[in-house]
Amino acid sequence: MSPIQHMPEYDVIVVGAGNAALAAAVSARENGADKVLVLEKADEDMRGGNTHWSGGLLRFAFDSVKDLDRLVPDAEDEYPGFRAGIEPYPKAQFWSDLRRVTDGRTDESLAKILIENSYHTVCWMHDVGRVPMEPAMSLGGMRVGNVIKWPRGAIIRAVHEGVGLSKNWFETAANHGVEIRYQSGAAALIQDRSGRVVGVKVRGPTGIDEMTSKATVLASGGFEASMQMRAQYLGAPWDHAKVRGTRHNQGDGLRMALDIGALPWGQWSGCHSTPIAAEWAQFADRELTDKSNRLSYPYGVMVNKRGLRFVDEGEDQQFYTYAKYGGEILRQPGSVAFQIFDQKVMHLLEPRYEYTKPFEAASLDNLIDQLDIDDKAQAKKTLAAFNAAASSGEGFDPSRKDGLSTRGLKPEKSNWAMKLDEPPFVCYPVTGGITFTFGGLKINDRAQVIGTDWRPIGGLYTCGEMVGGLFHYNYPGGTGLVSGATFGRIAGRYAAKEKGGEKRTEFV
């Protein structure tokens, strides 16, 4: 006798509710899926994954300043000088930046998809996703006379940053008829006898349930909130890193996919980390979102508890170094460092520094005496040596790599190396905060998950942080959200076209 058959309950089930997940859900509806379900493990008050905590920055390729008018048509009126300081960001430059910061290890096929689609994805977020956008003044804009100077490619963000991005995605999903279930975490993938994914086991408020679908999109983030997985894949001291985003990204989607034979891909020993205020909580405060970031170190000096410098603070602009320097700080004694500035550069510190009170003193020696540094004598020697090797400031230009370098230090400071000589001096203690992990799953150009047999796993797609291979060691700031939306849009499009199968009693 043939097994009992009936149609799946949903066309597409999306696991997760951040930027990538909701892009996938909206795309699925846009491409003909009638019934789309989003599973959010958190309750409604904590919804949205890491997106809520992000700065909302969107890195994308464009050939002309006029290309930005579609996204921010009133920018010049609101910020006089907005246009004059913008340099085009062609695809070749995006590729060069991504290849450079990942030491050439980025997955070329994925990078090409991301870069080729980046501008159109952001326009789609704006036009279809109904995400309003604005110049990212507090993140990267720098007024020099009557001109605003911008780091290339990092100019536009979502209005109200990650909070606004998440809020607008949820509103758009609701307007498109997407069903969202809260407190409903995916526990396992359901397969039929052919190996096709035909649904999800869900742990909800009333227990375990089985939900069936023609296609499933995994978009539940990495394992950055899991102490156990951080220790396993990233090693010490990452198990005690502070988490910049949601506590719910425990690697559930990755575990489920690996359990059915998905192919791990990318740098599982790597992650996006960030210098953050040392006094921040173990998990980020939802109200303060990304205000923990301390990214103005290129204009000062960082020393560790031994009183030593340990990185080239001026290697590049912060958007190309912060995602790796958080890890460098975490590896220092006590997982802490001290960012020291003088009054010449205080106006350059990004506004997020205002959320903590710094140490302050009229001399560098008195400043060091206040800090929790084990070798204060060495710290004073380090700062004296820096001042002896640094510039008086002639030619200093915070809007670009200015070539003002120290001479004879190890490590050198390659740019913006001005003496610390204008009191009062201030210090912000920092630690390393983890944002998301780089290891993920291998996918093809349709965002289908590839198995260890190098064939697509039927009915299974992924996007967002779960895509492995794009980022190694580091990443260009603003790329994560655009990657999430790009591959989310692709995953939703192809998931909606799945013919699926009939639900059978013979699940495995």
URFEN-V373128 format. One record per residue. RES is the residue in one letter. PHI is phi in whole degrees, 0 to 359 (999 if undefined). OMEGA is omega in degrees with one decimal (none if undefined). Layout:
# URFEN-V373128
res;phi;omega
RES;PHI;OMEGA
RES;PHI;OMEGA
This chain:
# URFEN-V373128
res;phi;omega
M;999;179.5
S;290;177.8
P;294;177.5
I;295;-177.5
Q;232;167.8
H;203;-170.5
M;288;176.8
P;301;-179.3
E;289;-177.3
Y;229;171.6
D;286;-178.9
V;222;170.0
I;250;177.1
V;249;179.5
V;263;-175.9
G;117;-176.7
A;214;173.7
G;268;-178.2
N;305;-177.6
A;295;-177.9
A;297;-177.0
L;286;171.7
A;298;178.8
A;296;-178.3
A;295;179.6
V;294;178.2
S;298;178.9
A;299;178.4
R;296;-179.7
E;299;-175.9
N;258;168.2
G;106;176.8
A;286;-176.9
D;282;-176.1
K;243;-179.1
V;238;-179.0
L;242;173.0
V;251;177.7
L;258;179.2
E;246;-177.7
K;294;-179.6
A;284;171.9
D;280;-173.1
E;297;-179.0
D;291;-177.2
M;246;-173.5
R;291;168.2
G;105;177.5
G;58;-179.0
N;289;-176.3
T;305;-178.3
H;303;-175.5
W;271;-173.6
S;283;175.3
G;278;176.8
G;73;-176.8
L;285;-175.0
L;235;178.1
R;266;179.5
F;208;-179.6
A;277;173.4
F;206;-173.8
D;259;-176.2
S;213;176.2
V;302;179.7
K;297;178.8
D;297;-178.7
L;278;-177.4
D;299;-180.0
R;297;-176.0
L;265;-177.0
V;225;-173.6
P;297;-176.4
D;256;-172.6
A;299;-177.8
E;294;177.3
D;292;-177.4
E;280;-178.6
Y;229;179.6
P;306;-176.4
G;95;-178.8
F;302;-174.2
R;287;-168.6
A;298;-175.6
G;263;-177.2
I;267;171.0
E;258;175.0
P;305;-179.9
Y;232;-176.9
P;294;-178.2
K;302;179.9
A;297;178.8
Q;289;176.3
F;301;179.7
W;299;179.7
S;299;179.6
D;295;-178.2
L;294;179.7
R;293;-177.6
R;294;-174.3
V;285;177.2
T;260;-178.4
D;54;175.8
G;76;-175.2
R;263;178.8
T;299;177.8
D;293;-172.0
E;299;-178.4
S;293;177.8
L;291;-179.9
A;300;179.4
K;297;178.5
I;298;-179.5
L;299;-174.0
I;292;-179.8
E;299;-175.8
N;262;-168.0
S;301;-178.8
Y;295;-178.9
H;294;177.1
T;295;-179.2
V;295;175.3
C;296;177.5
W;295;175.6
M;302;-178.3
H;288;-172.2
D;277;-178.1
V;267;179.5
G;287;178.7
R;59;178.3
V;265;176.8
P;289;-174.9
M;230;-176.8
E;206;173.2
P;297;-177.4
A;274;-172.6
M;301;-174.4
S;286;-179.6
L;266;-173.9
G;217;-177.3
G;292;-178.7
M;221;-177.5
R;279;176.4
V;236;-173.7
G;67;-179.5
N;263;-176.5
V;240;172.3
I;261;178.3
K;271;-176.9
W;235;169.3
P;293;-172.8
R;298;175.7
G;85;-175.1
A;242;-170.2
I;240;-171.3
I;247;174.3
R;221;173.2
A;289;175.0
V;300;-176.2
H;64;172.3
E;52;-176.0
G;296;178.2
V;299;178.9
G;292;179.1
L;299;-179.8
S;296;-178.9
K;302;-178.1
N;290;176.2
W;298;179.3
F;296;179.2
E;295;179.4
T;294;177.9
A;301;179.1
A;297;179.7
N;294;178.2
H;269;176.2
G;80;177.5
V;282;176.6
E;273;178.9
I;237;176.3
R;247;179.8
Y;267;-178.1
Q;52;-175.9
S;228;-178.1
G;267;177.3
A;291;-177.6
A;251;-178.9
A;195;174.6
L;267;178.3
I;260;177.4
Q;240;170.5
D;268;-174.0
R;294;179.3
S;278;-176.9
G;96;179.5
R;289;175.3
V;281;-175.4
V;240;177.8
G;163;-173.5
V;222;167.4
K;275;-171.8
V;236;173.5
R;263;-177.4
G;250;-177.6
P;300;-176.7
T;252;178.7
G;126;-176.9
I;269;178.2
D;228;175.1
E;244;179.1
M;238;-174.7
T;253;-176.9
S;202;172.8
K;285;-179.7
A;210;178.7
T;233;176.9
V;246;175.9
L;271;-179.0
A;214;-172.1
S;257;172.2
G;81;-178.4
G;271;-177.2
F;247;-173.6
E;297;-179.7
A;269;-178.4
S;263;178.0
M;300;-177.6
Q;295;-178.3
M;289;175.4
R;297;178.4
A;296;-176.5
Q;291;-173.0
Y;258;-178.9
L;266;-179.6
G;84;177.4
A;292;3.6
P;261;-173.0
W;293;179.6
D;293;177.3
H;248;175.1
A;291;175.8
K;279;-174.0
V;264;-176.5
R;281;-174.4
G;235;-173.9
T;291;175.2
R;278;-174.7
H;272;-179.8
N;280;-174.7
Q;259;178.7
G;80;-176.5
D;301;-177.7
G;296;178.3
L;296;179.4
R;300;-178.3
M;299;-178.7
A;291;179.1
L;296;180.0
D;298;-179.5
I;255;172.9
G;96;175.0
A;291;-176.5
L;270;175.0
P;296;-175.9
W;212;176.8
G;91;-174.8
Q;267;179.5
W;289;176.7
S;265;-175.9
G;237;-179.5
C;200;171.3
H;272;178.2
S;233;-169.7
T;216;168.7
P;295;179.2
I;230;177.9
A;303;-174.9
A;297;-176.0
E;274;-178.0
W;294;-178.3
A;289;-179.9
Q;300;173.8
F;240;-172.1
A;298;175.0
D;288;-176.3
R;295;-179.3
E;286;-177.6
L;271;177.6
T;43;-173.5
D;264;-175.8
K;289;177.0
S;284;-174.0
N;300;176.0
R;228;-166.5
L;248;-177.9
S;266;-178.6
Y;303;178.2
P;301;-176.5
Y;261;179.6
G;221;-179.1
V;230;174.6
M;244;174.5
V;235;177.4
N;261;-176.1
K;291;174.9
R;274;178.8
G;81;-175.7
L;246;167.6
R;286;-174.0
F;221;174.6
V;221;171.0
D;276;-176.4
E;300;-177.2
G;255;179.4
E;304;-177.9
D;196;173.7
Q;296;-170.2
Q;301;-177.8
F;292;179.2
Y;252;-179.4
T;231;-171.0
Y;296;-176.5
A;290;174.8
K;254;-177.1
Y;288;172.8
G;301;177.6
G;293;177.5
E;298;178.0
I;295;-178.2
L;299;-178.4
R;277;177.8
Q;281;177.2
P;308;-179.0
G;71;-178.6
S;53;-178.5
V;219;174.4
A;216;-174.4
F;229;178.2
Q;268;-173.8
I;241;-177.7
F;225;168.9
D;247;-171.0
Q;289;-179.9
K;297;-173.4
V;244;-175.5
M;301;179.3
H;289;-179.8
L;270;-179.2
L;294;-178.4
E;296;-173.7
P;303;-177.5
R;296;176.9
Y;296;-177.5
E;292;-176.1
Y;276;172.7
T;225;-179.1
K;267;-177.7
P;276;164.9
F;285;-176.1
E;215;179.0
A;202;-178.8
A;279;177.4
S;223;178.9
L;294;179.5
D;298;179.4
N;292;177.1
L;295;-179.8
I;300;-178.9
D;299;-179.4
Q;276;-168.6
L;267;178.8
D;277;179.3
I;254;-176.6
D;290;-178.1
D;246;-176.5
K;292;179.1
A;298;178.5
Q;294;179.3
A;299;178.7
K;294;176.5
K;295;-179.7
T;298;-179.6
L;291;176.9
A;296;178.7
A;294;177.6
F;298;-178.9
N;297;178.9
A;291;-176.5
A;262;-173.2
A;268;-176.8
S;271;173.9
S;284;175.4
G;114;179.4
E;293;-177.7
G;92;178.8
F;298;-179.9
D;217;-176.5
P;289;-176.7
S;275;-178.8
R;205;172.4
K;291;-169.7
D;263;177.3
G;76;176.2
L;287;-172.1
S;242;170.1
T;287;176.3
R;226;174.6
G;95;178.6
L;259;174.8
K;222;-3.0
P;282;172.5
E;290;165.8
K;255;-166.3
S;280;-178.9
N;217;175.0
W;58;-176.5
A;272;175.7
M;264;177.5
K;301;169.0
L;272;-173.0
D;216;179.6
E;241;-178.2
P;284;-1.2
P;285;179.9
F;265;-177.4
V;231;178.3
C;220;174.3
Y;242;174.3
P;292;-177.5
V;225;172.0
T;227;178.7
G;260;176.2
G;252;-179.4
I;265;-178.3
T;255;175.1
F;205;-177.0
T;263;-175.6
F;270;-179.0
G;290;-178.6
G;202;-177.2
L;248;175.2
K;280;177.2
I;231;173.4
N;256;-175.6
D;287;174.9
R;257;-177.1
A;66;173.9
Q;285;177.4
V;285;179.8
I;264;179.0
G;272;178.9
T;292;171.9
D;271;177.9
W;67;173.6
R;245;176.4
P;299;173.1
I;275;-175.1
G;305;174.1
G;79;-174.3
L;236;-179.9
Y;230;174.0
T;210;-179.1
C;198;178.8
G;75;-177.7
E;298;-178.3
M;282;175.7
V;282;179.9
G;264;171.0
G;111;-177.1
L;288;-171.5
F;245;174.7
H;224;176.5
Y;70;-168.5
N;196;174.6
Y;201;177.1
P;283;-177.1
G;308;179.5
G;91;-177.7
T;280;-173.8
G;298;-178.8
L;293;179.7
V;290;174.7
S;299;179.9
G;301;-178.8
A;289;-179.8
T;297;-177.6
F;283;172.2
G;295;178.3
R;298;179.0
I;294;-179.1
A;300;179.3
G;296;-179.2
R;298;-176.4
Y;281;175.8
A;297;-179.9
A;295;-177.9
K;271;179.9
E;299;175.0
K;287;179.1
G;70;179.2
G;210;178.2
E;277;179.1
K;291;-179.8
R;243;178.0
T;284;-172.8
E;268;172.5
F;283;174.5
V;240;none
